Amino acid sequence: NIGNREWIDETAINKALIDKRIDTYCFESESIGKSPLKGNEFALMLKPFSTHMKETMEKNIEAMVNNIEGIVRGIPYNQVEL
């Protein structure tokens, strides 16, 4: 999971790991906090690093500028449909 942890039901993931329905769950986070995954040896937390790379920062800035220009022009640039 390299997306938003808030989108994941970590209680359900933890149960699936315990029941062996999922082998391993990897996710990026600064801290595991009070997550139900804390202490589960099959839940692997990786510290985020990709956002600190020069190329990623440049692409993020470019995307933000394009999004702002799109809003001003009334033409969405990176529109997400839910």
DSSP file (Angstrom, degrees, kcal/mol; ACC not computed):
  #  RESIDUE AA STRUCTURE BP1 BP2  ACC     N-H-->O    O-->H-N    N-H-->O    O-->H-N    TCO  KAPPA ALPHA  PHI   PSI    X-CA   Y-CA   Z-CA
    1    1 A N              0   0    0      0, 0.0    27,-1.3     0, 0.0     4,-0.1   0.000 360.0 360.0 360.0 109.3    0.0    0.0    0.0
    2    2 A I        +     0   0    0     25,-0.2     3,-0.1     2,-0.1    25,-0.1   0.218 360.0  83.1-109.8  12.1    1.6    3.2   -1.1
    3    3 A G  S    S-     0   0    0      1,-0.2     2,-0.5     2,-0.0    25,-0.2  -0.004 100.2 -47.1 -92.5-156.7   -1.6    5.1   -1.0
    4    4 A N    >   -     0   0    0      1,-0.1     3,-1.7    -2,-0.0     4,-0.3  -0.657  41.2-147.6 -81.3 123.6   -3.4    6.7    1.9
    5    5 A R  G >  S+     0   0    0     -2,-0.5     3,-1.5     1,-0.3     5,-0.2   0.756  95.2  70.3 -62.9 -23.6   -3.5    4.4    5.0
    6    6 A E  G 3  S+     0   0    0      1,-0.3    -1,-0.3     3,-0.1    -2,-0.0   0.713  91.1  60.3 -66.9 -18.9   -6.9    6.0    5.9
    7    7 A W  G <  S+     0   0    0     -3,-1.7     2,-0.4     2,-0.1    -1,-0.3   0.585  95.0  79.0 -81.8 -10.4   -8.4    4.2    2.9
    8    8 A I  S <  S-     0   0    0     -3,-1.5     2,-1.3    -4,-0.3     3,-0.1  -0.817  77.1-134.8-106.3 136.3   -7.5    0.8    4.4
    9    9 A D     >  -     0   0    0     -2,-0.4     4,-2.3     1,-0.2     3,-0.3  -0.737  25.0-175.6 -84.7  93.3   -9.3   -1.1    7.1
   10   10 A E  H  > S+     0   0    0     -2,-1.3     4,-2.5     1,-0.2    -1,-0.2   0.762  79.4  59.2 -67.9 -24.7   -6.2   -2.1    9.1
   11   11 A T  H  > S+     0   0    0      2,-0.2     4,-2.2     1,-0.2    -1,-0.2   0.928 109.1  44.1 -65.6 -44.1   -8.2   -4.1   11.5
   12   12 A A  H  > S+     0   0    0     -3,-0.3     4,-2.5     2,-0.2    -2,-0.2   0.894 113.6  50.5 -67.2 -40.2   -9.5   -6.3    8.6
   13   13 A I  H  X S+     0   0    0     -4,-2.3     4,-2.3     2,-0.2    -2,-0.2   0.927 110.1  50.4 -62.3 -44.4   -6.0   -6.5    7.2
   14   14 A N  H  X S+     0   0    0     -4,-2.5     4,-2.5     1,-0.2    -2,-0.2   0.922 111.4  47.6 -60.1 -44.8   -4.6   -7.6   10.5
   15   15 A K  H  X S+     0   0    0     -4,-2.2     4,-2.8     1,-0.2    -1,-0.2   0.909 110.9  51.5 -62.9 -41.7   -7.2  -10.3   10.9
   16   16 A A  H  <>S+     0   0    0     -4,-2.5     5,-2.4     2,-0.2     6,-1.5   0.868 110.6  49.1 -64.0 -35.8   -6.6  -11.5    7.3
   17   17 A L  H ><5S+     0   0    0     -4,-2.3     3,-0.9     3,-0.2    -2,-0.2   0.925 112.5  47.1 -67.0 -44.5   -2.8  -11.7    8.1
   18   18 A I  H 3<5S+     0   0    0     -4,-2.5    -2,-0.2     1,-0.2    -1,-0.2   0.904 113.5  47.8 -62.6 -42.1   -3.5  -13.6   11.3
   19   19 A D  T 3<5S-     0   0    0     -4,-2.8    -1,-0.2    -5,-0.2    -2,-0.2   0.462 113.2-121.4 -79.0  -1.0   -5.9  -16.0    9.5
   20   20 A K  T < 5S+     0   0    0     -3,-0.9    -3,-0.2    -4,-0.3    -4,-0.1   0.723  79.1 123.9  66.2  23.9   -3.3  -16.4    6.7
   21   21 A R  S   <S+     0   0    0     -5,-2.4     2,-0.4    -6,-0.2    -4,-0.2   0.696  79.4  37.9 -81.7 -20.7   -5.7  -15.1    4.0
   22   22 A I  S    S-     0   0    0     -6,-1.5    -2,-0.2     1,-0.1    -1,-0.2  -0.996  72.9-157.5-126.6 134.9   -3.0  -12.5    3.2
   23   23 A D  S    S-     0   0    0     -2,-0.4     2,-0.3     1,-0.3    -1,-0.1   0.945  72.5  -5.4 -77.4 -50.2    0.7  -13.4    3.4
   24   24 A T        -     0   0    0      2,-0.0     2,-0.5    19,-0.0    -1,-0.3  -0.997  54.2-156.6-148.7 144.9    2.3  -10.0    3.9
   25   25 A Y  E     -a   43   0A   0     17,-2.6    19,-2.8    -2,-0.3     2,-0.4  -0.985  13.8-171.8-126.9 120.3    1.1   -6.4    4.0
   26   26 A C  E     +a   44   0A   0     -2,-0.5     2,-0.3    17,-0.2    19,-0.2  -0.898  11.3 166.1-112.1 140.1    3.6   -3.6    3.2
   27   27 A F  E     -a   45   0A   0     17,-2.3    19,-3.0    -2,-0.4     2,-0.4  -0.990  32.9-120.1-150.6 156.6    2.9    0.0    3.7
   28   28 A E  E     +a   46   0A   0    -27,-1.3     2,-0.3    -2,-0.3    19,-0.2  -0.828  45.9 139.8 -98.0 134.9    4.6    3.4    3.9
   29   29 A S        -     0   0    0     17,-2.1     3,-0.1    -2,-0.4    -2,-0.1  -0.960  54.1-133.0-166.6 153.7    4.3    5.5    7.0
   30   30 A E  S    S+     0   0    0     -2,-0.3     2,-0.3     1,-0.3    -1,-0.1   0.801  97.7   6.4 -76.5 -31.1    6.3    7.7    9.3
   31   31 A S        -     0   0    0      1,-0.1    -1,-0.3    -3,-0.1     3,-0.1  -0.995  55.0-143.1-152.6 145.9    4.9    5.9   12.3
   32   32 A I    >   +     0   0    0     -2,-0.3     3,-1.9     1,-0.2     6,-0.2   0.704  43.6 173.1 -82.7 -20.4    2.7    2.8   13.0
   33   33 A G  T 3   -     0   0    0      1,-0.2    -1,-0.2    -3,-0.1     5,-0.0  -0.184  64.1 -23.1  55.2-134.1    1.1    4.7   15.9
   34   34 A K  T 3  S+     0   0    0     -3,-0.1    -1,-0.2     3,-0.0    -2,-0.0  -0.008  92.8 148.6-100.4  28.2   -1.8    2.8   17.5
   35   35 A S    X   -     0   0    0     -3,-1.9     3,-1.6     1,-0.1    -3,-0.0  -0.282  58.0-126.2 -62.5 144.8   -2.5    0.7   14.4
   36   36 A P  T 3  S+     0   0    0      0, 0.0    -1,-0.1     0, 0.0    -4,-0.0   0.663 109.6  68.0 -64.1 -14.1   -3.9   -2.8   14.9
   37   37 A L  T >  S+     0   0    0     -5,-0.2     3,-2.5     2,-0.1     6,-0.2   0.636  70.9 118.7 -78.7 -14.0   -1.0   -3.9   12.7
   38   38 A K  T <  S+     0   0    0     -3,-1.6     3,-0.1     1,-0.3    -4,-0.0  -0.319  82.6  13.6 -57.9 126.0    1.5   -3.0   15.4
   39   39 A G  T 3  S+     0   0    0      1,-0.3     2,-0.7     4,-0.1    -1,-0.3   0.293  90.1 127.9  91.0  -9.8    3.4   -6.1   16.5
   40   40 A N    X   -     0   0    0     -3,-2.5     3,-1.9     1,-0.2    -1,-0.3  -0.721  50.4-153.5 -82.9 116.1    2.2   -8.2   13.5
   41   41 A E  T 3  S+     0   0    0     -2,-0.7    -1,-0.2     1,-0.3    -3,-0.0   0.640  92.4  57.1 -66.4 -13.2    5.4   -9.6   12.0
   42   42 A F  T 3  S+     0   0    0     -5,-0.1   -17,-2.6   -28,-0.1     2,-0.7   0.378  87.9  84.5 -99.3   3.1    3.7   -9.9    8.6
   43   43 A A  E <   -a   25   0A   0     -3,-1.9     2,-0.6    -6,-0.2   -17,-0.2  -0.927  67.4-164.5-104.4 110.9    2.9   -6.2    8.5
   44   44 A L  E     -a   26   0A   0    -19,-2.8   -17,-2.3    -2,-0.7     2,-0.5  -0.863   3.9-160.0-106.1 116.7    5.9   -4.4    7.1
   45   45 A M  E     -a   27   0A   0     -2,-0.6     2,-0.4   -19,-0.2   -17,-0.2  -0.819   6.2-167.3 -96.5 129.1    6.2   -0.6    7.6
   46   46 A L  E     -a   28   0A   0    -19,-3.0   -17,-2.1    -2,-0.5     3,-0.0  -0.941  24.5-120.0-113.6 136.2    8.6    1.2    5.3
   47   47 A K        -     0   0    0     -2,-0.4   -17,-0.2   -19,-0.2     2,-0.1  -0.561  37.9-109.4 -70.1 134.1    9.5    4.8    5.9
   48   48 A P        +     0   0    0      0, 0.0    -1,-0.1     0, 0.0   -46,-0.0  -0.435  53.5 150.3 -66.9 136.9    8.5    7.0    2.9
   49   49 A F    >   +     0   0    0     -2,-0.1     3,-1.8    -3,-0.0     4,-0.3   0.487  50.0  83.8-136.0 -20.9   11.5    8.2    0.9
   50   50 A S  G >  S+     0   0    0      1,-0.3     3,-1.2     2,-0.2     6,-0.2   0.801  85.7  60.5 -62.6 -29.4   10.2    8.6   -2.7
   51   51 A T  G 3  S+     0   0    0      1,-0.2    -1,-0.3     5,-0.1     9,-0.1   0.629  99.3  58.8 -74.5 -10.5    8.8   12.1   -2.0
   52   52 A H  G <  S+     0   0    0     -3,-1.8    -1,-0.2     4,-0.1     2,-0.2   0.427  79.5 108.1 -97.5   0.5   12.2   13.4   -1.1
   53   53 A M  S <> S-     0   0    0     -3,-1.2     4,-2.5    -4,-0.3     5,-0.2  -0.554  75.4-126.0 -78.5 144.0   13.9   12.5   -4.4
   54   54 A K  H  > S+     0   0    0      1,-0.2     4,-2.4    -2,-0.2     5,-0.2   0.905 108.9  49.7 -55.9 -46.9   14.7   15.5   -6.7
   55   55 A E  H  > S+     0   0    0      1,-0.2     4,-2.4     2,-0.2    -1,-0.2   0.896 111.6  48.6 -62.4 -41.2   12.8   14.1   -9.7
   56   56 A T  H  > S+     0   0    0     -6,-0.2     4,-2.6     2,-0.2    -1,-0.2   0.910 110.9  50.2 -66.2 -42.4    9.7   13.4   -7.6
   57   57 A M  H  X S+     0   0    0     -4,-2.5     4,-2.3     2,-0.2    -2,-0.2   0.908 111.3  49.0 -62.5 -41.5    9.7   16.8   -6.1
   58   58 A E  H  X S+     0   0    0     -4,-2.4     4,-2.4    -5,-0.2    -2,-0.2   0.916 112.3  47.8 -64.2 -43.2   10.1   18.4   -9.6
   59   59 A K  H  X S+     0   0    0     -4,-2.4     4,-2.5     2,-0.2    -2,-0.2   0.881 111.1  51.5 -65.4 -38.2    7.2   16.3  -11.0
   60   60 A N  H  X S+     0   0    0     -4,-2.6     4,-2.4     2,-0.2    -2,-0.2   0.914 110.6  47.9 -65.0 -42.2    5.0   17.2   -7.9
   61   61 A I  H  X S+     0   0    0     -4,-2.3     4,-2.5     2,-0.2    -2,-0.2   0.925 112.2  49.7 -62.9 -44.5    5.7   20.9   -8.4
   62   62 A E  H  X S+     0   0    0     -4,-2.4     4,-2.5     1,-0.2    -2,-0.2   0.913 111.2  49.2 -60.7 -43.0    4.9   20.6  -12.1
   63   63 A A  H  X S+     0   0    0     -4,-2.5     4,-2.4     2,-0.2    -1,-0.2   0.900 110.5  50.6 -64.0 -40.8    1.7   18.8  -11.4
   64   64 A M  H  X S+     0   0    0     -4,-2.4     4,-2.4     2,-0.2    -2,-0.2   0.924 111.4  47.7 -63.1 -43.9    0.7   21.4   -8.8
   65   65 A V  H  X S+     0   0    0     -4,-2.5     4,-2.7     1,-0.2     5,-0.2   0.929 112.8  48.7 -62.3 -45.3    1.3   24.2  -11.3
   66   66 A N  H  X S+     0   0    0     -4,-2.5     4,-2.3     1,-0.2    -1,-0.2   0.881 111.3  50.4 -62.7 -38.1   -0.6   22.4  -14.0
   67   67 A N  H  X S+     0   0    0     -4,-2.4     4,-2.2     2,-0.2    -1,-0.2   0.917 111.4  47.4 -65.8 -43.1   -3.5   21.8  -11.6
   68   68 A I  H  X S+     0   0    0     -4,-2.4     4,-2.4     2,-0.2    -2,-0.2   0.926 112.8  48.8 -64.7 -44.8   -3.6   25.5  -10.6
   69   69 A E  H  X S+     0   0    0     -4,-2.7     4,-2.3     1,-0.2     6,-0.2   0.904 110.9  51.7 -60.4 -40.8   -3.5   26.6  -14.3
   70   70 A G  H  X>S+     0   0    0     -4,-2.3     5,-2.3    -5,-0.2     4,-1.0   0.886 109.0  49.7 -64.0 -39.1   -6.3   24.1  -15.1
   71   71 A I  H  <5S+     0   0    0     -4,-2.2     3,-0.5     3,-0.2    -2,-0.2   0.932 111.5  48.8 -64.0 -45.5   -8.5   25.5  -12.2
   72   72 A V  H  <5S+     0   0    0     -4,-2.4    -2,-0.2     1,-0.2    -1,-0.2   0.890 117.1  41.7 -61.6 -40.1   -7.9   29.1  -13.4
   73   73 A R  H  <5S-     0   0    0     -4,-2.3    -1,-0.2     2,-0.2    -2,-0.2   0.561 111.9-118.9 -84.7  -9.1   -8.8   28.1  -17.0
   74   74 A G  T  <5S+     0   0    0     -4,-1.0    -3,-0.2    -3,-0.5    -4,-0.1   0.680  79.8 117.3  78.5  17.0  -11.7   25.9  -16.0
   75   75 A I      < -     0   0    0     -5,-2.3    -2,-0.2    -6,-0.2    -1,-0.2  -0.933  63.6-134.3-120.0 106.0  -10.0   22.8  -17.5
   76   76 A P        -     0   0    0      0, 0.0     3,-0.1     0, 0.0    -9,-0.1  -0.291  19.3-173.0 -60.6 141.5   -9.1   20.1  -15.0
   77   77 A Y  S    S+     0   0    0    -10,-0.2     2,-0.4     1,-0.1   -10,-0.1   0.865  80.1  17.4-100.4 -56.6   -5.6   18.7  -15.3
   78   78 A N  S    S+     0   0    0    -15,-0.1     2,-0.3     2,-0.0    -1,-0.1  -0.551  82.7 176.8-115.9  64.5   -5.4   15.8  -12.9
   79   79 A Q        -     0   0    0     -2,-0.4     2,-0.5    -3,-0.1   -12,-0.0  -0.517  15.8-154.2 -75.4 132.9   -9.1   15.1  -12.3
   80   80 A V        -     0   0    0     -2,-0.3     2,-0.5     2,-0.0    -2,-0.0  -0.928   4.8-153.4-107.6 125.7   -9.9   12.2  -10.0
   81   81 A E              0   0    0     -2,-0.5    -2,-0.0     1,-0.1     0, 0.0  -0.869 360.0 360.0-101.5 129.6  -13.2   10.5  -10.5
   82   82 A L              0   0    0     -2,-0.5    -1,-0.1     0, 0.0    -2,-0.0   0.395 360.0 360.0-103.1 360.0  -14.7    8.8   -7.5
